[in-house]
């Protein structure tokens, strides 16, 4: 069991519990408490898959595109550039839908994608299939809320990138919830506690879950690529390079000469030479990374193997949502108990960073996250930083946007 970075005892206890059922386990440096399995956790199973390990936001991930634009294309430094970037932020908010449904101007998401005709849909009970298909079509290309975002960045050479972070939306959440219920002997759609649920791959439930999980992965990829390309087009750019990864998923992989199902919950695949996009927070830099390619038998080679060729997916929370924002009545907005982060604190941070922010709640303030450079350093040289991305524009759902599929 390999642990990167420092973690609270509750998080480590969760990892030890997972490791007792898995063949191999690891925890990335951005790890923190999750449902059953810690966020940032990686576990390898032999012919089994963990539903809670993959999580509710199946195939949540990041996509980033390097464009042919440069920072100077947005005008000279100063007020003129700020005005142009502010207009871009507003247009992203107008065109791309955040929250539950596709409610904004853009209505050309690929709802005729071949994934909607995939045989895996047959695993959904006939009486539920129509509604789930309808929900999936309605939410394809929507970003959601919470820590999900659309960002415009400049790298170290002032080249412009667009990045997004979200997953399979209500489709994946419904699948995860349904198989948790089925694994506890209940029916599709019944609400049950979040308990460890492990299926054998050759069982009917394991077969059906994996089919729908993989379908949710295709769905998430289609949604992210549509949104990120839509924004590239919106800012007048052209795509030069795409970096795209899941970080809530289960993969068939070979480690230590054996075949395993590797579940990464809030962890990014980072095999030697593989690229990934890792975000920081609304007020911090993001990075494009690549799995290191060390000499066989070196210390870094050993660390990569023990990490199951994984790395962080973000900076990692150090404060719960409730601790950050306080307790607020959702319907009235009345503050019952104040949180540790105030609006002044959040906006002062992003203003100092020079970020133009639209939306974003106190529970996503930079104050609630670790600092990404320290988290990356704690991975022990298993990844290389290719590009550092400075956020120019960050667009998120507002704190008043209700979305049950936010995490």
C-alpha positions as a Python dict, from the first residue, in 0.01 Angstrom:
ca = {
    (1, 'X'): (0, 0, 0),
    (2, 'X'): (167, 321, -117),
    (3, 'X'): (63, 655, 33),
    (4, 'X'): (174, 985, -119),
    (5, 'X'): (155, 1302, 92),
    (6, 'X'): (4, 1360, 435),
    (7, 'X'): (-354, 1271, 524),
    (8, 'X'): (-603, 1273, 809),
    (9, 'X'): (-648, 950, 1002),
    (10, 'X'): (-1007, 906, 876),
    (11, 'X'): (-882, 908, 517),
    (12, 'X'): (-608, 657, 595),
    (13, 'X'): (-860, 437, 775),
    (14, 'X'): (-1075, 431, 464),
    (15, 'X'): (-777, 332, 253),
    (16, 'X'): (-681, 49, 490),
    (17, 'X'): (-1039, -77, 475),
    (18, 'X'): (-1031, -77, 93),
    (19, 'X'): (-687, -239, 88),
    (20, 'X'): (-818, -528, 299),
    (21, 'X'): (-1043, -630, 6),
    (22, 'X'): (-815, -534, -285),
    (23, 'X'): (-495, -693, -415),
    (24, 'X'): (-310, -360, -429),
    (25, 'X'): (-399, -9, -312),
    (26, 'X'): (-253, 340, -315),
    (27, 'X'): (-349, 692, -212),
    (28, 'X'): (-251, 1001, -408),
    (29, 'X'): (-131, 1322, -245),
    (30, 'X'): (-463, 1502, -303),
    (31, 'X'): (-653, 1236, -109),
    (32, 'X'): (-935, 1310, 132),
    (33, 'X'): (-1238, 1142, 284),
    (34, 'X'): (-1495, 997, 45),
    (35, 'X'): (-1782, 747, 47),
    (36, 'X'): (-1628, 414, 156),
    (37, 'X'): (-1318, 469, -62),
    (38, 'X'): (-1115, 789, -19),
    (39, 'X'): (-1097, 1043, -298),
    (40, 'X'): (-753, 999, -449),
    (41, 'X'): (-765, 626, -382),
    (42, 'X'): (-659, 356, -627),
    (43, 'X'): (-737, -14, -583),
    (44, 'X'): (-664, -320, -797),
    (45, 'X'): (-910, -611, -782),
    (46, 'X'): (-886, -956, -935),
    (47, 'X'): (-1190, -1009, -1162),
    (48, 'X'): (-1405, -777, -947),
    (49, 'X'): (-1523, -418, -956),
    (50, 'X'): (-1624, -184, -673),
    (51, 'X'): (-1932, 29, -745),
    (52, 'X'): (-1863, 274, -462),
    (53, 'X'): (-1497, 282, -566),
    (54, 'X'): (-1589, 416, -908),
    (55, 'X'): (-1835, 646, -733),
    (56, 'X'): (-2155, 827, -818),
    (57, 'X'): (-2006, 1062, -1076),
    (58, 'X'): (-1895, 781, -1307),
    (59, 'X'): (-1625, 893, -1552),
    (60, 'X'): (-1582, 1238, -1406),
    (61, 'X'): (-1273, 1378, -1570),
    (62, 'X'): (-1084, 1664, -1729),
    (63, 'X'): (-1035, 1772, -2089),
    (64, 'X'): (-812, 2053, -2214),
    (65, 'X'): (-742, 2190, -2561),
    (66, 'X'): (-442, 2395, -2664),
    (67, 'X'): (-557, 2646, -2922),
    (68, 'X'): (-379, 2849, -3188),
    (69, 'X'): (-455, 3170, -2994),
    (70, 'X'): (-219, 3373, -2778),
    (71, 'X'): (-292, 3607, -2491),
    (72, 'X'): (-218, 3908, -2711),
    (73, 'X'): (-513, 3808, -2933),
    (74, 'X'): (-739, 3936, -2654),
    (75, 'X'): (-596, 4286, -2676),
    (76, 'X'): (-311, 4473, -2507),
    (77, 'X'): (-251, 4415, -2137),
    (78, 'X'): (-475, 4630, -1921),
    (79, 'X'): (-836, 4738, -1924),
    (80, 'X'): (-900, 4650, -2288),
    (81, 'X'): (-795, 4289, -2232),
    (82, 'X'): (-996, 4265, -1909),
    (83, 'X'): (-1306, 4388, -2089),
    (84, 'X'): (-1258, 4133, -2368),
    (85, 'X'): (-1203, 3848, -2123),
    (86, 'X'): (-1505, 3959, -1922),
    (87, 'X'): (-1716, 3944, -2237),
    (88, 'X'): (-1584, 3592, -2305),
    (89, 'X'): (-1675, 3486, -1951),
    (90, 'X'): (-2027, 3620, -1998),
    (91, 'X'): (-2064, 3447, -2334),
    (92, 'X'): (-1951, 3114, -2191),
    (93, 'X'): (-2213, 3152, -1919),
    (94, 'X'): (-2476, 3239, -2180),
    (95, 'X'): (-2393, 2959, -2423),
    (96, 'X'): (-2291, 2665, -2202),
    (97, 'X'): (-2543, 2520, -1957),
    (98, 'X'): (-2452, 2474, -1593),
    (99, 'X'): (-2677, 2292, -1347),
    (100, 'X'): (-2929, 2026, -1446),
    (101, 'X'): (-3057, 2074, -1801),
    (102, 'X'): (-2948, 2219, -2133),
    (103, 'X'): (-3110, 2556, -2076),
    (104, 'X'): (-2874, 2799, -2248),
    (105, 'X'): (-2824, 2910, -2606),
    (106, 'X'): (-2621, 2617, -2736),
    (107, 'X'): (-2852, 2334, -2835),
    (108, 'X'): (-2637, 2132, -3072),
    (109, 'X'): (-2495, 1872, -2832),
    (110, 'X'): (-2457, 1532, -3005),
    (111, 'X'): (-2781, 1376, -2881),
    (112, 'X'): (-2777, 1146, -3186),
    (113, 'X'): (-2442, 999, -3075),
    (114, 'X'): (-2414, 621, -3140),
    (115, 'X'): (-2380, 562, -2764),
    (116, 'X'): (-2757, 610, -2733),
    (117, 'X'): (-2810, 297, -2945),
    (118, 'X'): (-2560, 84, -2754),
    (119, 'X'): (-2684, -262, -2642),
    (120, 'X'): (-2568, -183, -2287),
    (121, 'X'): (-2890, 16, -2240),
    (122, 'X'): (-3073, -318, -2232),
    (123, 'X'): (-2938, -365, -1877),
    (124, 'X'): (-3170, -86, -1762),
    (125, 'X'): (-3516, -223, -1669),
    (126, 'X'): (-3760, -165, -1953),
    (127, 'X'): (-3983, 55, -1738),
    (128, 'X'): (-3690, 284, -1648),
    (129, 'X'): (-3502, 290, -1978),
    (130, 'X'): (-3703, 560, -2155),
    (131, 'X'): (-3672, 805, -1866),
    (132, 'X'): (-3299, 744, -1826),
    (133, 'X'): (-3239, 792, -2199),
    (134, 'X'): (-3441, 1112, -2187),
    (135, 'X'): (-3241, 1239, -1890),
    (136, 'X'): (-2910, 1147, -2054),
    (137, 'X'): (-2996, 1326, -2377),
    (138, 'X'): (-3114, 1636, -2189),
    (139, 'X'): (-2795, 1657, -1981),
    (140, 'X'): (-2535, 1570, -2245),
    (141, 'X'): (-2301, 1868, -2270),
    (142, 'X'): (-2410, 2026, -1942),
    (143, 'X'): (-2138, 2109, -1692),
    (144, 'X'): (-2325, 2081, -1365),
    (145, 'X'): (-2225, 2261, -1047),
    (146, 'X'): (-1997, 2219, -746),
    (147, 'X'): (-1634, 2186, -854),
    (148, 'X'): (-1719, 2150, -1223),
    (149, 'X'): (-1603, 2429, -1450),
    (150, 'X'): (-1509, 2578, -1784),
    (151, 'X'): (-1177, 2767, -1777),
    (152, 'X'): (-970, 2968, -2021),
    (153, 'X'): (-597, 2959, -1946),
    (154, 'X'): (-266, 3099, -2070),
    (155, 'X'): (43, 2878, -2045),
    (156, 'X'): (406, 2975, -1983),
    (157, 'X'): (436, 3092, -2346),
    (158, 'X'): (103, 3281, -2336),
    (159, 'X'): (-64, 3018, -2553),
    (160, 'X'): (-438, 2989, -2483),
    (161, 'X'): (-593, 2668, -2352),
    (162, 'X'): (-954, 2581, -2268),
    (163, 'X'): (-1022, 2328, -1993),
    (164, 'X'): (-1334, 2160, -1855),
    (165, 'X'): (-1413, 1931, -1563),
    (166, 'X'): (-1732, 1724, -1525),
    (167, 'X'): (-1859, 1370, -1564),
    (168, 'X'): (-2154, 1159, -1676),
    (169, 'X'): (-2410, 1374, -1498),
    (170, 'X'): (-2745, 1219, -1398),
    (171, 'X'): (-2689, 915, -1619),
    (172, 'X'): (-2385, 799, -1423),
    (173, 'X'): (-2542, 891, -1089),
    (174, 'X'): (-2851, 686, -1171),
    (175, 'X'): (-2642, 384, -1273),
    (176, 'X'): (-2427, 398, -958),
    (177, 'X'): (-2728, 441, -730),
    (178, 'X'): (-2917, 158, -902),
    (179, 'X'): (-2636, -94, -871),
    (180, 'X'): (-2575, -3, -508),
    (181, 'X'): (-2940, -91, -450),
    (182, 'X'): (-2924, -410, -656),
    (183, 'X'): (-2611, -515, -469),
    (184, 'X'): (-2802, -484, -143),
    (185, 'X'): (-3092, -693, -267),
    (186, 'X'): (-3317, -397, -341),
    (187, 'X'): (-3474, -277, -664),
    (188, 'X'): (-3351, -39, -933),
    (189, 'X'): (-3420, 315, -814),
    (190, 'X'): (-3455, 234, -444),
    (191, 'X'): (-3248, 446, -209),
    (192, 'X'): (-2996, 256, 3),
    (193, 'X'): (-2695, 344, 223),
    (194, 'X'): (-2355, 404, 60),
    (195, 'X'): (-2194, 69, 141),
    (196, 'X'): (-1915, -122, -27),
    (197, 'X'): (-2060, -316, -320),
    (198, 'X'): (-1825, -544, -512),
    (199, 'X'): (-1938, -749, -811),
    (200, 'X'): (-1759, -1037, -977),
    (201, 'X'): (-1705, -958, -1344),
    (202, 'X'): (-1862, -1289, -1450),
    (203, 'X'): (-2180, -1232, -1245),
    (204, 'X'): (-2489, -1090, -1419),
    (205, 'X'): (-2479, -775, -1204),
    (206, 'X'): (-2106, -731, -1262),
    (207, 'X'): (-2149, -774, -1637),
    (208, 'X'): (-2435, -526, -1656),
    (209, 'X'): (-2269, -271, -1428),
    (210, 'X'): (-1945, -274, -1627),
    (211, 'X'): (-2135, -236, -1954),
    (212, 'X'): (-2320, 70, -1826),
    (213, 'X'): (-2010, 212, -1654),
    (214, 'X'): (-1820, 196, -1983),
    (215, 'X'): (-2117, 352, -2160),
    (216, 'X'): (-2113, 634, -1902),
    (217, 'X'): (-1746, 680, -1988),
    (218, 'X'): (-1826, 729, -2354),
    (219, 'X'): (-2106, 966, -2254),
    (220, 'X'): (-1873, 1175, -2038),
    (221, 'X'): (-1610, 1190, -2312),
    (222, 'X'): (-1869, 1303, -2566),
    (223, 'X'): (-2001, 1572, -2332),
    (224, 'X'): (-1663, 1711, -2232),
    (225, 'X'): (-1529, 1717, -2586),
    (226, 'X'): (-1841, 1891, -2712),
    (227, 'X'): (-1821, 2159, -2440),
    (228, 'X'): (-1447, 2223, -2468),
    (229, 'X'): (-1466, 2244, -2848),
    (230, 'X'): (-1770, 2469, -2827),
    (231, 'X'): (-1578, 2711, -2608),
    (232, 'X'): (-1270, 2699, -2834),
    (233, 'X'): (-1496, 2796, -3123),
    (234, 'X'): (-1666, 3063, -2912),
    (235, 'X'): (-1333, 3239, -2839),
    (236, 'X'): (-1235, 3221, -3206),
    (237, 'X'): (-965, 2956, -3171),
    (238, 'X'): (-863, 2638, -3347),
    (239, 'X'): (-778, 2310, -3176),
    (240, 'X'): (-412, 2207, -3185),
    (241, 'X'): (-391, 1948, -2906),
    (242, 'X'): (-642, 1761, -2687),
    (243, 'X'): (-559, 1613, -2344),
    (244, 'X'): (-840, 1406, -2197),
    (245, 'X'): (-872, 1171, -1897),
    (246, 'X'): (-1126, 1012, -1666),
    (247, 'X'): (-1053, 1005, -1294),
    (248, 'X'): (-1356, 811, -1162),
    (249, 'X'): (-1348, 484, -1348),
    (250, 'X'): (-1239, 118, -1358),
    (251, 'X'): (-988, -6, -1615),
    (252, 'X'): (-862, -349, -1718),
    (253, 'X'): (-484, -327, -1671),
    (254, 'X'): (-176, -541, -1616),
    (255, 'X'): (38, -480, -1308),
    (256, 'X'): (315, -695, -1163),
    (257, 'X'): (257, -937, -1451),
    (258, 'X'): (-109, -998, -1359),
    (259, 'X'): (-441, -873, -1495),
    (260, 'X'): (-649, -656, -1263),
    (261, 'X'): (-948, -426, -1259),
    (262, 'X'): (-801, -96, -1139),
    (263, 'X'): (-1047, 145, -980),
    (264, 'X'): (-937, 508, -959),
    (265, 'X'): (-1156, 735, -750),
    (266, 'X'): (-1035, 1089, -798),
    (267, 'X'): (-704, 973, -943),
    (268, 'X'): (-565, 1021, -1293),
    (269, 'X'): (-402, 744, -1500),
    (270, 'X'): (-34, 833, -1549),
    (271, 'X'): (147, 557, -1733),
    (272, 'X'): (492, 649, -1870),
    (273, 'X'): (442, 902, -2149),
    (274, 'X'): (67, 943, -2085),
    (275, 'X'): (-53, 1303, -2063),
    (276, 'X'): (-311, 1441, -1823),
    (277, 'X'): (-479, 1770, -1733),
    (278, 'X'): (-497, 1849, -1361),
    (279, 'X'): (-681, 2151, -1221),
    (280, 'X'): (-599, 2348, -908),
    (281, 'X'): (-889, 2572, -802),
    (282, 'X'): (-1069, 2882, -926),
    (283, 'X'): (-773, 3090, -806),
    (284, 'X'): (-476, 2865, -875),
    (285, 'X'): (-278, 2739, -1173),
    (286, 'X'): (-355, 2409, -1345),
    (287, 'X'): (-104, 2182, -1519),
    (288, 'X'): (-58, 1951, -1813),
    (289, 'X'): (147, 1654, -1694),
    (290, 'X'): (303, 1341, -1839),
    (291, 'X'): (386, 1013, -1670),
    (292, 'X'): (760, 997, -1611),
    (293, 'X'): (971, 756, -1817),
    (294, 'X'): (1243, 650, -1572),
    (295, 'X'): (1505, 381, -1601),
    (296, 'X'): (1379, 34, -1512),
    (297, 'X'): (1446, -47, -1150),
    (298, 'X'): (1495, 315, -1044),
    (299, 'X'): (1325, 462, -736),
    (300, 'X'): (1078, 653, -955),
    (301, 'X'): (1001, 337, -1151),
    (302, 'X'): (923, 163, -822),
    (303, 'X'): (700, 450, -706),
    (304, 'X'): (507, 446, -1034),
    (305, 'X'): (443, 74, -1000),
    (306, 'X'): (327, 113, -640),
    (307, 'X'): (99, 399, -748),
    (308, 'X'): (-48, 162, -1008),
    (309, 'X'): (60, 425, -1260),
    (310, 'X'): (-171, 689, -1115),
    (311, 'X'): (-144, 1048, -1002),
    (312, 'X'): (-358, 1324, -851),
    (313, 'X'): (-670, 1461, -1017),
    (314, 'X'): (-661, 1801, -848),
    (315, 'X'): (-529, 1983, -544),
    (316, 'X'): (-751, 1802, -294),
    (317, 'X'): (-993, 1947, -42),
    (318, 'X'): (-887, 2042, 310),
    (319, 'X'): (-1228, 2171, 415),
    (320, 'X'): (-1576, 2028, 373),
    (321, 'X'): (-1841, 2215, 180),
    (322, 'X'): (-2043, 2283, 494),
    (323, 'X'): (-1737, 2404, 686),
    (324, 'X'): (-1654, 2644, 403),
    (325, 'X'): (-1993, 2797, 328),
    (326, 'X'): (-2172, 2734, 658),
    (327, 'X'): (-2518, 2592, 685),
    (328, 'X'): (-2765, 2759, 453),
    (329, 'X'): (-3133, 2685, 386),
    (330, 'X'): (-3142, 2595, 17),
    (331, 'X'): (-3491, 2728, -51),
    (332, 'X'): (-3454, 3064, 127),
    (333, 'X'): (-3079, 3119, 126),
    (334, 'X'): (-3092, 3202, 497),
    (335, 'X'): (-2761, 3146, 676),
    (336, 'X'): (-2814, 2921, 977),
    (337, 'X'): (-2445, 2894, 1065),
    (338, 'X'): (-2168, 3099, 898),
    (339, 'X'): (-1878, 2919, 736),
    (340, 'X'): (-1504, 2969, 743),
    (341, 'X'): (-1493, 3139, 402),
    (342, 'X'): (-1657, 3474, 330),
    (343, 'X'): (-1739, 3623, -12),
    (344, 'X'): (-1478, 3891, 50),
    (345, 'X'): (-1211, 3627, 113),
    (346, 'X'): (-1294, 3436, -204),
    (347, 'X'): (-1315, 3738, -432),
    (348, 'X'): (-999, 3895, -289),
    (349, 'X'): (-806, 3577, -376),
    (350, 'X'): (-927, 3553, -736),
    (351, 'X'): (-887, 3928, -785),
    (352, 'X'): (-526, 3909, -667),
    (353, 'X'): (-470, 3623, -913),
    (354, 'X'): (-622, 3830, -1194),
    (355, 'X'): (-899, 3578, -1262),
    (356, 'X'): (-1232, 3682, -1409),
    (357, 'X'): (-1483, 3466, -1222),
    (358, 'X'): (-1844, 3394, -1306),
    (359, 'X'): (-2039, 3182, -1058),
    (360, 'X'): (-1866, 2967, -801),
    (361, 'X'): (-1970, 2913, -442),
    (362, 'X'): (-1781, 2964, -118),
    (363, 'X'): (-1739, 2586, -97),
    (364, 'X'): (-1518, 2610, -409),
    (365, 'X'): (-1303, 2900, -291),
    (366, 'X'): (-926, 2846, -319),
    (367, 'X'): (-920, 2844, 62),
    (368, 'X'): (-1078, 2495, 71),
    (369, 'X'): (-802, 2332, -139),
    (370, 'X'): (-440, 2237, -96),
    (371, 'X'): (-189, 2415, -315),
    (372, 'X'): (-131, 2215, -631),
    (373, 'X'): (251, 2255, -656),
    (374, 'X'): (297, 2093, -313),
    (375, 'X'): (58, 1813, -404),
    (376, 'X'): (242, 1743, -730),
    (377, 'X'): (580, 1748, -555),
    (378, 'X'): (453, 1488, -308),
    (379, 'X'): (405, 1244, -598),
    (380, 'X'): (780, 1188, -591),
    (381, 'X'): (877, 1255, -950),
    (382, 'X'): (631, 1004, -1097),
    (383, 'X'): (499, 1276, -1330),
    (384, 'X'): (656, 1559, -1528),
    (385, 'X'): (495, 1900, -1566),
    (386, 'X'): (474, 1990, -1934),
    (387, 'X'): (278, 2315, -1905),
    (388, 'X'): (161, 2543, -1625),
    (389, 'X'): (-176, 2699, -1704),
    (390, 'X'): (-264, 3037, -1552),
    (391, 'X'): (-642, 3087, -1526),
    (392, 'X'): (-777, 3391, -1706),
    (393, 'X'): (-1149, 3311, -1701),
    (394, 'X'): (-1329, 3069, -1467),
    (395, 'X'): (-1698, 2995, -1521),
    (396, 'X'): (-1889, 2776, -1276),
    (397, 'X'): (-2247, 2735, -1163),
    (398, 'X'): (-2355, 2991, -907),
    (399, 'X'): (-2408, 2894, -542),
    (400, 'X'): (-2785, 2911, -593),
    (401, 'X'): (-2786, 2648, -871),
    (402, 'X'): (-2929, 2320, -746),
    (403, 'X'): (-2779, 2009, -901),
    (404, 'X'): (-2789, 1671, -724),
    (405, 'X'): (-2517, 1530, -953),
    (406, 'X'): (-2250, 1787, -863),
    (407, 'X'): (-1979, 1553, -728),
}
